[in-house]
Amino acid sequence: MIHELRVYECVPGKLPDLLKRFDTITLKIWEKHGIRQAGFWTTLIGESNQTLYYLLAWDSLADRERKWNLFQADAEWIAARAKTEAAGPIVAKVTNAILAPTAFSAVK
């Protein structure tokens, strides 16, 4: 099992729009493609309150590549993303890291 940490820095004031999109659209499409989320977080105390952090759980890098590519090419996702960004972008910057657990990690 590997995890992917994704960090979305929102356009100022757009975090509520991003959260709504995940809650009402994105998670349902992920489910269709077998993408498993391990958690979502916003910043309570820290550098920016316009950042969303989340973890995805993958069986392997090949599993990630196959499922993520299917999601990115999904016509429902493409249409929904365009509709939710009709007034402009929601996310200013995305970063990600693929994480492997240590031998002593509680999460494997």
Rosetta blueprint (number, residue, H / E / L):
1 M L
2 I E
3 H E
4 E E
5 L E
6 R E
7 V E
8 Y E
9 E E
10 C E
11 V L
12 P L
13 G L
14 K L
15 L H
16 P H
17 D H
18 L H
19 L H
20 K H
21 R H
22 F H
23 D H
24 T H
25 I H
26 T H
27 L H
28 K H
29 I H
30 W H
31 E H
32 K H
33 H H
34 G L
35 I L
36 R E
37 Q E
38 A E
39 G E
40 F E
41 W E
42 T E
43 T L
44 L L
45 I L
46 G L
47 E L
48 S L
49 N L
50 Q L
51 T E
52 L E
53 Y E
54 Y E
55 L E
56 L E
57 A E
58 W E
59 D L
60 S L
61 L H
62 A H
63 D H
64 R H
65 E H
66 R H
67 K H
68 W H
69 N H
70 L H
71 F H
72 Q H
73 A H
74 D L
75 A H
76 E H
77 W H
78 I H
79 A H
80 A H
81 R H
82 A H
83 K H
84 T H
85 E L
86 A L
87 A L
88 G L
89 P L
90 I L
91 V E
92 A E
93 K E
94 V E
95 T E
96 N E
97 A E
98 I E
99 L E
100 A L
101 P L
102 T L
103 A L
104 F L
105 S L
106 A L
107 V L
108 K L
